[in-house]
């Protein structure tokens, strides 16, 4: 290890995990043309060794898992008992309920990456934010929100409205790092202090 800088050690020698949150809907039904998958997976692999996800073989979830594996990363599928295993996942965790599944998804993560998605994605995102606000997840867990074509902008406006109405204590909401391209994600990940 002589000659390696601490920053290099941090990225290479210590296992870093992130949770992928995003749509498991078939891409033919929800194609989202132009969404960056391979580029973002490569960037995430530069900083994290293992992706923990819901195990879907389709949609953004399946596409991202394949891209992360192609970048040299490992994946862990967290599945309900009735679901099949992602074809590239060597590791799996089986759960009886959605609540147990979310517990496993967030158990030992260093970051979360949230792509566009439907009700399941929103449920996981808000569960993660609530856990972080209630100190059930370490304050050091970084949360990255892919605001592809302003997908999450209305949600961000609603959160701001709730804060202005006195319904949300803004200090209780964890810092969410919003990006709109692979370039802006790289900037966030490479910024000093992180």
Buried (B, 14 or more C-beta within 10 A) or exposed (E): EEEEEEEEEEBEEEEBBBBBBBBBBEBEEBEBEEBBBBBBBBBBBBBBBBBBBBBBBBBBBBBBBBBBBEBEBBBBBBBBEEBEBBEBBEEBBBBEEBEBBBBBBBEEBBBBBBBBBEEBBBBBBEBBBBBBBEEEBEEEBBBBBBBBEEBBEEBBEEBEEEBEEEEBEEEEBBEBBBBBBBEBBBEBBEEEEE
